[in-house]
Amino acid sequence: MRRSRELKILFYVNVVIIVFLVGYKLYLNFVEENYGAVHAVQMERIERCLKGRSCFSFTVVGNVKNSIGIFEKKIVPLLNSSETDFVVSAGNAVSGGGEDKYRALHSTMEKLGIPYMLTFGEDEESAFGGGRFYEHYGPYLFTFVAGNSRFVFLDGTGKTSWDWQFRWFEDLMAGSSEERVFVFVGRPPIPVNTVGLVGVSSKSFLDQDVGQKLVSMFSRFGVDVVFSANLPFFDETFCDGVKYIITGGSGGLVLNDDLSFYHYVQVKVDEDGISIEPIRLDIGQHPFFRTLESFWFFVHSLFYVGYVNFLLMVCMCAAVAIWLYSVVFVEKNYYPDFDSPSDPMLNRPIGVAMFTNTFFPFIGGVPVSVDRLRRALSSLGHRVIVVAPGGGKSEEGVLGVPPLLRGFKVFGVAVSNIFLPRIYRSVSGFKPDVIHVHHPYWLGSVGLFIAGRMGVPVVYTYHTRLDRFDHAVPIPGALFRNFISHAMVRHFCNKCDGVVVPTESAEYYLRMIGVRRPLFVLPTGIDRELFSRVNRAQVEELRDKLGLGEEKILITVSRLSKEKNILFMLDALASLRDICDVPFKFLIVGDGPDREEVETAISDLRLDDTVVLVGAVSPENIPVYYGLGDLFVFASCSETQGMVVLEALTMGLPVVAVRSSGVDDFIKDGINGYKTLLDRASWSDRIRTLIEDPDLSKRISENAEALARKYGMEEFGRSMEKVYARLLNKKVERE
């Protein structure tokens, strides 16, 4: 109860934050004015103020660093109540060169009732702030004359070439006739004693060569005072008749001791000369208020990062608000619904429209699974239509969709033209009760769309580990493996009404990536009748056709593609051949895009006499090839079920496979086969054990056949009926 109340408070606070962000952004865009050429305006004010006067005073501040607690709240009121004529920042008036910092400084300086000028310093230049300074205030180096005195501002950052600045200063002073000259440069030209200060380095001062050049020029042209900032203390030094003032205590971090303290410098000019007095402020700022000030500048800065980032920030807050709403206000029941039948049954034949990106004549696990489900449901009296790639001609029960572009493939399969109106008309005319999709993209997405339009439940069977197909997509492999593939599957699953998985390991994976829809563990059934028709004569005929002798026959049924790890098996068997006492042949049944690479590997490993590359075989002829084998070997790590493993077990073949999803659920180590790590030595060692120990092989073969008996097509169809019944029952309850 307490947690719920706290989350509600957090939700409403988040909503208030969103309203504040949007409102403040609107305020900044429609109320706060833009500003530019500030120095031109301020210079005119100073010249007007000092017109006809030879006596005046001004204040120099340094290291303001956007201070609110010290400069804006303490120093600005003192200056406004004093008799000073104008204020000059000797550098670092902002804490950084971001637009937010310049906006905040402008707001602070506008509270001054007197004119002001800024020196271009290190902080003004940081974070690409040079352009902002130029846009809002003006050039980095400039000069003006007022009260029969010349004020010169140099670029102490070096952003402007020092050779150019030297030339400009010499030309300027050569024609100057003013009585007094004041120079402002952000970094001190003369190093001073900084013992006791923290974080001070040689970079706080101008480079030695530049500093010496400036000192010589200042002395030669009779400069009276040079003001600098960049250090958090006050210092006064004479050199060759010129006074050098360092002032850096008007708002930045100071130590509040005898050396480093808050202050500003008061300068008075009259007939007697120039007087300079540091005004020490016996004030400090509590760490809490300094932290609060920093937080405010962080918030303030968010409104100047551009519309795209601002929208991202608002969307992020909105997402948090939506999540909080779902947690706080949306009721959830994680236990089964005991008001619904625990085992609902269909009481009538239904129509099922299946959508798949691969189907016959393409040979693969998904087409075989879809075809078996189609036949199982049809035998139970249900209407079934399969929407699949084809040449545009439709056979009974199959709606063939022509390719979008000839030769264009994704994940190695042709891309169908999903924009054909005929697809939508045909499926609507079929009037399905359930739509069953077999891929989370393309034709699978079409099925999901049509299900939504027709208001029927949609079931998705998770057949394929997309993360193992990173080699087939034109994006960085790690990005696809680690994020995109899982996001695709999660997003698609959570839009379906139910998800069928062939194994418990697949169910575990989907739960781990965040799938929240009902999951049903339902392995694809085996056509036991087809496999039972294999006789010895067929097997011997095939053996003669392939030229096989008395060798032990290792067999695998697989597409020739990277995710199937064919090269791993070839490497391992090449090593096994040299140490095994029993001769063997290795039959690879299947075809695929990597056939040439496999053929090259066979040649390079000198396995031409050991490996038989059979090629593609139709599903109805596959059982005879299993009948040839003494042992089924497998190394794919991309399976969700590994249907060929189950087929091999049905034919009584011991299995040696790499441990992975889709294999781990069916192979009981040492009972009906062996599972190993993805290690050539371990994998080949298990094969050697079985082919050299006939008694062990026979015992495991008997166990293999016994375990596979429960995976039949009729059981498969009946189980899928229950899935459909459960989802249709929920649909009726919602209505």
Secondary structure, 3 states (H helix, E strand, C coil): CHHHHHHHHHHHHHHHHHHHHHHHHHHHHHCCCCCCCHHHHHHHHHHHHCCCCCCEEEEEECCCCCCHHHHHHHHHHHHHHCCCCEEEECCCCCCCCCHHHHHHHHHHHCCCCCCEEECCCHHHHCCCCHHHHHHHCCCCCEEEEECCEEEEECCCCCCCCHHHHHHHHHHHHHCCCCCEEEEECCCCCCCCCCCCCCCCCHHHCCCHHHHHHHHHHHHHCCCCEEEECCCCCEEEEEECCEEEEEECCCCCCCCCCCCCCCEEEEEEEECCEEEEEEEECCCCCCHHHHHHHHHHHHHHHHHHCCHHHHHHHHHHHHHHHHHHHHHHHCCCCCCCCCCCCCCCCCCCCCEEEEECCCCCCCCCHHHHHHHHHHHHHHHCCCEEEEEEECCCCCCCCEEEECECCCCCEECCEECECCCCHHHHHHHHHHCCCEEEECCCCCHHHHHHHHHHHHCCCEEEECCECHHHHHHHCCCCHHHHHHHHHHHHHHHHHCCCCEEEECCHHHHHHHHHCCCCCCEEECCCCECHHHHHCCCHHHHHHHHHHHCCCCCEEEEEECCCCHHHCHHHHHHHHHHHHHHCCCCEEEEEEECCCCHHHHHHHHHHCCCCCCEEEEECCCHHHHHHHHHHCCEEEECCCCECCCHHHHHHHHCCCCEEEECCCCCCCCCCECCCEEEECCCHHHHHHHHHHHHHCHHHHHHHHHHHHHHHCCCEHHHHHHHHHHHHHHHHHHHHHHC
